[in-house]
Amino acid sequence: MAIDPQTKLGPVHLQVADLNTLVAYYTTLGLHLRGRNGKQAVLGAGEQDLLVLKERADGQRVRGSSGLYHFAILLPSRTDLGRALRHFSQSAIPVGGASDHAVSEALYLTDPEGNGIEIYRDRPRAEWQYPNGELVINTTPFDAEGVLAAGNDDPTEWNGFPAATVIGHIHLHVGSIDDTEGFYRDALGFDLITRYGPSATFLSAGGYHHHIGANTWAGVGAPPAPENAWGLSHFTIEVPGTQALSQVRARLESAGVSVAERDNGYFVRDPSGNGILLRSIT
């Protein structure tokens, strides 16, 4: 049974070494500080919480484990992406890469603690191509001049990412592609969209190009990160309504997945140990 097609992602939670440094980075990047309480800060756009940072003094930096490859901030339009790119240039924010993926145009950055970030815009679904029934997702050169020119369509002063900005997808390091697909496709109910050779997989709800990406580029069999590792704590999957959430829980439990109740939903871990908060939205 497929997961509800209106499923989307919610806030990404990171454990960090230096909260002040990362709050300064992400607010300069374009997120707004929506709240701060001691060692935790919540950032977002408009009324949306997108990123939760929690400082962990006893943390450690870990390499070669499962965890975050990047989280992806989806902007509403090409104009917004152009404005963001111009802002990054003017603010001396390093952009590590940029690509056209046929379904989207994307910029790639890394925060001061090494967490990967994608900032992108989607092309309209009417422009997506399906030769032989399979969605085309590829990597071609990024049209920087065209994107910057599109940003000129909105001459207003930069004030951060627009209110309709969301978390579009997340891309994870995992230990096994087969086990990952078994969890996200067979237990959770996401659709398998495409594989990138034997080392990466992309899954989604509702025909989107991907909500979940996963790769073994940190090593096949990469172990879970320890509980106090800096980096990804967990990410959020949101389904529409309590009935859809109950259906997800039932599927997970029938697949033998341990489900822990939380005040705001259910918490699970994928086969590589990546944490997921499942919750309902209205």
N, C-alpha and C positions, 0 to 999 in steps of 0.2 A: 504494500500500500504506500503510495507516494505521500510525502509530507505535503501539508497544505501549500498551494501555489503562491499564497500571499506571505509566506515565510520570508523573513529578512534578518539581517544582523543588527545587533544592538552594540552597546559599549564594549570596548576592548580594555582589559585591565592589565596594567604592567606593574611589576615590582621594580623599583628603581633605587639607585645608590644615592642620588643627589636630587631631591625634589625641587629645590629652588632653581637649579640649572635647567631642568627639563620643563618646568612651568614657564620659565623665560623663553626657552626655545619654541615651545608649542604655541604660546601666545604671539610671539613674533611671526611664527609660521602662518597663523591665520585662525587658530582656534580661540575661543573666548573662555576665560576662567569663570566657571559657573558656581564654584564653591570650593572652599578649602577649610579643612578641619585638622589641625595638627599635622600629622605626617601623610595626609591624603589630600589630593586635589582632583576636582572633576572639571573637565574641559569639554566644550561642545560648540555648536553653532545654532543660532536661534534658540529654540526651546529644547533642542536635542542634546542629551549627554552622549558624547562619542568616545571619550578617553578618560579612564580613571587611573591615576598615578598614585602608588603607595610606596613611600620610602621604607626601605628595610635595611637597617643598620647592620644586621648580621648576615646580609646577603653575600653571594659570591657570583663571579662571572664564570660561566661554563661554556665550553666549546664542544662541538661534536655530539650534541644531544638533540632530542626533539625540542620543539618550541616554535618561536615565531620566525618566519622568513620575512614577511611584511604584513602589515595591515593596510587596507586601502580606503582612502577617503574619496568618496564620489561627489563631485561637484555637479550642479544641475545642468551646465551648458558649456559649450566651447568658449563662449565669451568669458565665463567665470574661470576657466582654465587659463585663458590668456592673461586675464588680470592677475591671477595667482603667479604665473610665470614671470610677469613683469615685476611684481612685488618681490619675488625671491631675488631677482637680479638687483633691484634697487636696494634691497636689505642685506645683500651679500650672504644669502642663504645658499649653501652649496647644493646643487642638483647633480646627483651622481650618474643619472642616465635618463633617457627618454625614448619611448617607442610608440609606434602605431601598431595596434593589435587587430586591426580590421573592425572589430566591434567597439573599440575604444581608443583613446589617445591618453598616454600615461607618462607621468614624471616620477622618478625614483629618487628618494632621499634617505639619509640615515641620521637619526638623532644623535646627540652627544654621547649616548651610552651604547650605540651600536644597534638600536632597534630599527628595522627596515620599515619604510613608509612608501606607499604608492599614493599619488594624487592624480585623479583621472576624471575624464568625462566619457560618457557612453555616446556612441552614435545612435540615432533613432533605430528601433528594432526593424523598421521597414527597410533599412539599408543593410541589415545583416544578410550574409550570403549563406546558402545551404546547398551547395552542389552535392549531388548524390545523397541528399538528406542529412548531411552532417554540417554543423555550424563551422564556418571558417574562423579560426582564431590563429593569427600568425604574428610575426614580429618583423616589421619593416621600419625604415627611417621615419623619424618624427618630423613633422612639418612645423618647425619652430616659428618661421616667419608667418605662416598662415594662422597659427594659434595666437601669436602676439597681435596680429592684425585683428583677429576676432575680438580680442580684449578691448580694442578701441571702440567697439559698439556700445560700451557702457563707460561714459566719461566721468562717472561719479568718483569721489575720493575713496580709496581703499579703506575698508573697515573690517577686514577679516573675511573668512569664508561666509557665503550667504546662508540664510536660515534653512534652506532646503537641503543643505549638505548632510550626507549620511555616511555610515560605514557601508561600503559597497560589497567588500569581500575580505576574506582573510586567507593568507597563504602560510602553510605550516611546514616545518621540518618534521618528518615522520620516519619511523624505522622500516616500514613495509607498506608498499603501495597496495598489495592485495588485502592486507588486514585493514588498511584505511578505507578502501572501497567497501569491504565487508561491513564496516561500522556505519559510515555515512550514507551509503546507498541501501544496504540490506536491512540495517537496524533502524536508522533514523528516517530513511525514505527519500533522500535526495536522489536526483537523476544524475547518472554519469553522462557528462557532456563530451569529454574527449580525454585522451591520454597523450602525453608528450613522451613518446618512446616508452621505455620501461621504468622511467625514473620520476614521472610526475603525473598527477591526475587532477581533473577539474570537475566539480559537481555543483548542481544548483537545484533550486526550486522554481517552478513556474516558467521554465524555459529560459531563464537568465543565463548569460554566458558562464558565470560561475560565482557562487557564494563561498565555496570552499575550494582552495587549491592546496595541494600537498605534494611534497617532493622528498626524495631520499638523498639530496645533495650534501647533507651533513654526514652521510654514510648509511648504507643499508644496515639495518639492525641498530641504528643509533639509539642509545638508551634514553629513558625519560630524564629530564632535568630534575635535580633535587628540589625539594619543596622551597628552599630559600634562595633559589637561583634568581638573579636579576633577569628581567625580560618578561615574557608572557606569564601572567598568573592564570588568566582564563579569558575567553571571549563569550559573547552572548548571542544566542539564537532565539529569535522572537517569532511566535506563532500567533495567529489571530484567534483569541478566545480560549477559555478554559477547556472546552471540549477537545479542541485540536491539541492542546497541551496534554490532556489525559490520554489521548490516542498515541502520542509520541512516547509517553511514559510506558504505556502498555506494550508497545512494540519493543522498546529497549529491554524491558524486564523479560519478555518472552524470548529475547535473544541472549539472555543471561548477563546483561549489563547491569552493574550495580548503580542504583539511582538513589541519591541522597536528597532529602527534602531540605529546602531553604525557605526562608520567609517569603522570598520573592520568586520562587520557582523550584526547579530541580537541578542538581549538580551532578555531572557525570564526567568521566574521562574517556578519551578515545584510546585505542589500543597502544598508542605511543605515549600516553600519559598527559596529553594536552587537555586542559580543563575547559569545560563548557557549562555555562549557566543557561538553562532552558526556561523561558518564561512566556506568559501570554500577554498579548497587547489587545487593545480594543480599537 
